[in-house]
Amino acid sequence: MPVPEALQPYAGRWVALIQAEVAGVGATPEAARAAAQLARPKETPRLEFVPEPFALALPEIVRRLGQALPAPEQVWLVGGAVRDLLLGRRLHDLDFAVAGDGLAAARQAAKALDAAVFPLDAERGVGRVLLTTADGVLTLDFARLRGPDIFTDLASRDFTVNALALPLAAPDTLVDPLRGTADLRAKLIRACSATAITDDPVRAVRAVRLAAQLGFRLEPATRAAVKAAALAAVSAERLRDELVRCLGGGRVEPAVRALELTGLLSQMVPELSALKGLHQSPPHTLDGWEHTLAVLVRLAEILAVLGPVHDVDAASDLTLGLLTVRLGRYRAPLSAHLAAPFADDRPRRGLLMLAALLHDAAKPATRSQDPDGRIRFLGHEAAGARQAAAILQRLHFSVDEVRYVQTAVANHMRPRQLTQAGEPSARAIYRFYRDTGPAGVDIVLLSLADYLAKFGGTPPPQDEWAGHVAGCARLLEAYFERRAEQVLPPALITGDDLLQTLALTPGPLVGKLLEAVREAQAAGEVTDRAAALDYARRLRSSPDALDPPG
């Protein structure tokens, strides 16, 4: 419904009405009631919030829902979607609050939109609609109001910038009882109530994430509540999900730095604290913690310069420009690779950032110093892989996710080791992907970031950098363009072939011979079945020439 002309001057405020006249105005219903009691103490006012005009263009889907749902006056677009509309950000999903059964509303919406629907929480009346659009899949969640009305619902939310609502019946008006738009203009993250974070401590992590990703500041009282938050009672799954969101969005390094400064990171991943002040020998210019943060910065830059859209400004940097020249042709396959989700649709990009965060976590435990003063961290990759696995298991990541991060940490130095003597050989490339699988692509990107971060903010030696980029280009070429020849060549012979032709008995030797043949095939030394059997026969007669897989 449109706002009556007499109330329009009070947009965004609460008014206390007595016989349709404004008797009091306030930022809260209590303040409006108190003002009315002073003016007309013997009468009981009716409290009403006056919505603000909302002139921004809404997604077409919101208009369609307003026309399709049987009771649009009982449905509001709420939360982050409204916030992002006001900020001009792209919408990824839409949340709706319903004065009634959210699951029933979701089913009605799905029927009207010819979309898929399923219950998220049938007992609490929460349903999800998945709508396929030209830009991908759009998620629409419908949930029952958290309280008797939309104002109680918004007051129970986490931050004022998320306590915003647009009624489907009047989408040209904005319901903003907690003045979230003012905080958007001031670039502040403010808790909706004094107990918002103590009621749900995971909101402390969310506050840091929002502030970092939006480039906002924490309002002082909210910052104090964040620092005081105790995460021990929060489930591992919720901490995991918030950590992945911090790492999977934009501005990862500011988010991680803020988590550390507020003490939240030490509650989630205490193993990282020992990196602070950990001195490293040249060419490293930063301590262990600052180097880790620099890797996150460099990795984000690399992912941006190799993203699906060519970034002219990023490519103008001499160091990153070389990546565009040598690796730019892999933009599309890299983007598809990083967009592929793991469990529960958690994106690969966030897990790659998690591997970067943990890649040197075992350095404090493996530190040693040579007589000449040089500091070494021998075996930190293997120790770090075990530590990373323990951390991810503690946070209830899936088995596949644990294996991925463990593999990335264990092998993060291999690309640089392969490229130091020139471009890697076909055998070396095969062995690399044999040991790393699809994570090998991510490890190449991590290696590039790790190398650049050694030098802090100064450019690396350009000849070394060019050599490393050239070697990494060979690794990516093998995976994306020559996979059938160099990464996963089709088997030319089977174990039965070896048993029959070489009169072997079943045992480990059969597997070693098959692996040796496949490696020779990837190196171009064996091209058909006859040559494969002959190669296996020669290896069988010279056991010293047979290297075990590894």
N, C-alpha and C positions, 0 to 999 in steps of 0.2 A: 504494500500500500504506500502511496506517496505521503511524504511528510506534510502535515497541515502547514499552511503558510504562517500561521501564528507561532508555530514551534520552530520554524527554520532558523531563526537567530540562535537557537540553543543546540544546534547540531553538535553531536559528539558529547553531550552532557545529559545528566539526569535532571528531570523536572518533576516537581511535586504539584499535581493539579487538583484544584478544588473547584468543582462545577465548571470544568473546562478552562479555568483560568490558571495561569502559572503563579503559584504561591511561593515557590522556592526552586533554586537551581543549585546543582553541585556536581562535582566530579564523581561522586559515589551516590548510591541511593540514600545512604545514611545522611550524607551532607545535605542533599536536597530536602529530605524529611525534616532535618533540624532547622533549615532555613524557613520552611513553611510553618513550623510550629512557633517560631519567633514572630512571624508576621500574622498568623491566624491560629492562635494556640487552642481554640475551642473546636476546631474542625479537623477531620481526618483526611489527609490528602491521598490521592492515587498517584503512585510513582510510575514514571515511564521514561525509558531511554529514547533519546532523539537520534536516529541514525544520521550519519553524514552522507552527503552526495558521493556517489562513486561513478566517475565518468570514464574509466578506462574500459577498453574493449575486452570482453570476456571470451574465453574459448567457445567455439560453436557448440561444443558438447554441453556446456552449462545451459545455454538457451534451449537446446533440444530437451534436456531433462526437465526444465521448468515447464515445458509444454506437455511432456509425456507423463510425468508422475501425477497420480490422481490428487495428491494433496501437497503441492509445492510449498504452501505456506508453512508446512511442518518440516521443511528440509533447508539446511544452510550449508553452503560451501565454507569450510573453516580451515584455520591453521596455516600451514606453510604455503599452501597454494595461493591464498589471499596475499600473504606477505610477499611472495615472489612476483605476483601480478603488480603489486605496488612498486617493487624494485626493478621491474622490467626484466626479470629472469625467466628463463625457459622453464615450463612446467613439466615435471616428470610423472606426477601422480596427483590425484585429487581426493581430498577427504571431505566427507559430508556428515553432518550431525543431523539426527532424525528424532523428532518428537514422537517416538513410537519404536516399532521393531525395525532396526537397521537392516537385518537380513531380508525381511519382507520387501523393504524399499529397494535393496540391491537386486532382488529377483524381478521386481517391476521394471527397474532401470534396464536390466539385461534383456528383458523381453522387448522393451521399446527400442533398444539399440541393436538388437540381434547380436548380443555378445555373450561370452561365457561368464558364469557366475559360480561361486562356491562359498561355503561358510568359513569364516575365519574363527568365529567363536559363537556357536549357535546359542549357547546358554545366555550370553550377554547381548545377543542380537547384533552381531557384527558380520557383514558380508562383503565380499570383494567381487568386482566386475572387471574382467579383462577385455579391453576393446582394442582390436587391431586397427591401427591407423597407418597413413602413409609414412609417418615418422617412426613406426614401431608399435609396441604394445603400451597402451595407456592403462594405468591402474586406477580404479575408482573404488574407494572404501566407504562403506556406509555403516555408521555406528549409532547406537542409541545415545541420546543426550546424557551427559554426566550430571544428572540432577533434574529438577522439575522444569527448568527453562534454559534458554540459550545463554542467559547471563550467568547462571550458576555453572553451566558447562565451561564457558570461557574463563571464569574466575578459577576453575580447578586446573587449568592447563599450566604448562611450564613457564613460558616467558611471554611478556606482553606482545612482542612482535608476532607471536603465534596465536594470540587470543583475539583473533579477528574473524568476522563472519559476514557472508553475503547471503541474504535470504533469496531462495530461488524464486519466490513469488514477487520479489522487488529487488532484482540484482543491481539496480542503480543506486542502492543505498548500502552504506557500510556500518555494521554494528561493531563498535570499538569502545566498549565501556572502560577498558583499562588504559586507554590512550596509547595503544601500541604504535599508531602512526606517528605520534610525536617522538617515540623512541626510535622509530625507523629514520626519521629526519635527523635525529641527534646521533644516530649510529651507536645505539646503546642496546645491550642485552640486559633486561631487567626481569627478575623473577616476578611471577604474578602475585605471589604472596610471601610473607616472611617465612613460611614453613614449606614453600614449594620444593626446596632442595632437600631438606631434612625428611620430608614425606617420601621422597623418591630420590635417593642419592645419585642414581645414574644420571639424573638431570645435570649434575655438576659437569660430567664429561660432555654432555650435549651442549651445555652453555659455552664451554671452551671451543667445541667444534663449530658452533654457529658463529661465534665471535671471529674465529680465524677465517672461516670460509666467506663470511660477508664483509670482512675488514672492519668489524665493529669493536667496541670496547665493552668490558663488563662494568655495569653500574656498581659503585663502591660496595653497597650492601650485598649485592649479588656476588661480587668477587669474594667478599669475606665468607659468605656461605659456601662458595665453591671450595675455598681453601680449607674450610672446616669439615667438608664432607667426608664421611667414612664409607668406603666402598666394600667393606668386609661382608656386609649382609646382602650385597647385590649378587644375583646369580651370575655364574660364569658366562652363561649364554648372553645375557644382556650386556655385560662388560665387553665380551667378544664383538657383539654387533656394533656397539658404539665405537670401539677401537677401529674396526674395519671401516666404518663410515668416516672417521677422522682421516684415515690413511687413503681412502678411495676417492675423496673429493678434491677440490682445488685447495691450494695453499696448505699443503701437507706440513711443510716445515714449521710455519707459524703455529699450527695446531699442536704438533708434537712438543715444540718448545714451551708453549703455554701449559700443556699437560704436565711437563716437568717442573715448571716454575710454581705451579699451584700444588704440587705434591701428589697429583692424581696418578701420574705415570708410575711413580715408585710404588703405588698401591697395586697397580695392575701388572707391571713388569719390573719388579725390584731388581732383577739381574742387570738392568742397564745402568743403575746408579754408579757402579764401579768404573764406568768409562769416563766419568768426569775427572779431569785433571790427569788422565793417563797419558804421559808423555810418549811421543813416538819419534824415532830417528828420521832424518831426511831420507827421501824427498818429502815426507809428511811435514806439514807446517802447522797442523792443528792437533789438539789433544783428541783422545778417542771419542769423546762425546760430540765435540764440535765437528769432527770429521764425519761422524754418523749423520749429523744434521746436514752437513754439506752434501753428502751423498743423496739425501732426500731432495735437496734443492736441484742438484745436477740431474738426477733421474727425472724429475718433473720437467726440467728444461728439455731433456732428450726426448721424452714422450711428446712434448709439445711440438718440437721441431720436426719430429717424425710422425706427427698426427695426420689424420685424414685430410686436413686442409693445410696447404702450404703456408707457413707463417713467415712472411717476408722479413719482418723486423727481427725475429729470432735468427733467421738464416743469415742476416747481415753480419752477425758476430762471426769472426774468423774461425774460432774453434768449433762452434756449432754449425757454421756454414759448411764445413767439410763433411759433416754427417749428412747434410742435405744432398751434397754432390754424390757421395759414395753409397748412401743407404736410402735415399729418397724414393727409389723405385719400389721399396717395400712398404710404403705407407698403408696401402689397402690391406695386405695380408697381416701386417703388424697390428693394425686397428682391429681386425676381425679376431686375431689371436688373443689380444688383451681383453676384448669384450666378452669372450667365452666365459660363462660363469662356472663356479664350482658348486658346492652344496648350498642349498637355500638361496640360489641366485646371487651369492656373493661374487662380485666381479674379480677377475684375475688381477686387474690393476692394483686393487687394494692389497691383495696378497703379495704382489711383487714389492710394494712399498713396505709391507711388514717384513719381508725377507731383507730388504735394505736396512730397516731399522735394527734387525737382529744380526746382521752379517758379521759384525766384529764383537759381538757380546762376550765371547769367550777370551778375548785378548787379555783382560786383567788376570785371568787364571793361568794363562800360558806365558806370561811375560818372563823373559830372561835377559841377561845383559852379558855381552862378550867382554873379554879383558880390555878391548880397545874402547869400551863404552857404548858400543852399538847395541840398541835394544831390539830384541827379536820376540816374535810371538809364534814360535814353531808349533804347528799342529792346531792352531786356533780354528781352522776351518772345520776339521773333524769334531773337535770339542764343541764348537759353536753349533754344529748340526745336531748333536745330541741335546744340547741345551735348548735349541729352538724347538725341537720335537717335544721336550718336556713342557715348555711354556705353552705351546699350542694345545697340547693335551689337557693342560690345566684349565685352559679357557674353552675347552669343549669344541675345538675345531674338528672337522671331519677327518677321517683317515686319509683321504686323498689330499686334503689341504695340508695336513701335517707332513705327508710325504713330499709334497711340492716345495714347501718352505725349507724342509730339511735338505732336500736335494740342492736347492738354490744356495743355501748357506755353505754346504759342504764343497761346492764347486765354484764359488764366486771368483776365485783367483785363476781358474783354469784358462779362460780366454786370454788373459794377459800372459800367462806362461806359454801358451801356444803361439802367440804373436811376437814374442821377444826375439825369436830367431828368424823372423820373416813370416810369410803367409803360411798357415798350417797345411800340412800334407793331407792327402785324401784319407790316409789311415788315421791320422790324428783327428780329423773331423768325424770319421765314423765312430771312433772310440769315445769321443766327447758326447755325441748324441746317444750312443749305446748306454752310456752311464747316466745321462740326464733326461732323455726323452724330450717331450714337448717343453719341459722347463728350461731346456738349453737355450731357447730363444730369449727367454726372460733373463737368463744368466748373462747372455751377451750384453743386453742393455744395462744390467747391474754392473758389469765389469767396466763399461764405458764411463758410467757415473762414478764408480769407485776410483778409477784412474784420475779423472778430472778433480775429484774432491781432495786428492793428496796435496794439491797445490793451492788449496784455499781459494781465494779470489783472483789469483794471478794465472795467466795463461800457461799451459804446460809446454814443455819443449816440443816445438812443432814437428820435428822429424820423428820423435817417438810417438806422438799423437797420430800422425799420419800413418805410421806403420801399424799401430794398434787398430785404427779404423779400417785399414785395408784388410787386416786379418779377420776382423769381425764381419766385414762385408763378405768374405769367403764363407764364414760360418753361416750367415743368413742366406747366402746364395744356395748353399748346399741344402738347407732346410726347405726353403720356399720354391726353388727352381730345379733342384737335382735330387729330390728326396728319394725317388725310386732307384737312383744310381748310387748315391753316396751315404744316405742315412738309413733307409730300409730296403736294401736290395732284395728282390724276391729270391726265395731259396731255390738253388739249382739242384741240390741233392737232399735226401732225408737221412735220418738215422738208420732206417732199414737198408738204404743203399749202402751205407758204410758197413753194416753188419754182414751183408751178403757179399759185397765186393772185396772187402779186406779181411773177411773171416774174423771179425771182432766179436767179443762178447759184450752184452750191455754193461755200461759203466760210465764213469766220468769222462773217459777218454773220448767217447763218441761225441759228447757235447763240446769238448775242447776242439775237436777236429771240425765240427760244423761251424763253430764260431770263427775259427781261423780261416776257413774257406770263405765265409761271408765277408770277413774283413778284407781278404785278398780280392774278392769280387768288388767291394766298394772302392778299392784302390785301382781297379781296372786291370788286375793281373789275371783274373779268371773271368771268362765270359760265357761259358757253356757247361753242360753237364759233364762232358768228357774231361774237359780241363779241370773241373772241380774235383772229380774223382782222382785224377792224376795228381793234383796238388795234395789231396788228402793222403794218397799213397806215399808220396815223397815225405810228407811230415811224419807219417807213421813209421817210416824207416829211419828218421832222424829225430828222436824224441827231444833232443836238446834244442831243436828249432821251434818247438811247439810252446808258445807262451800261453799260460792259462788266461782266460778272460778276466778282465779287471781293470 
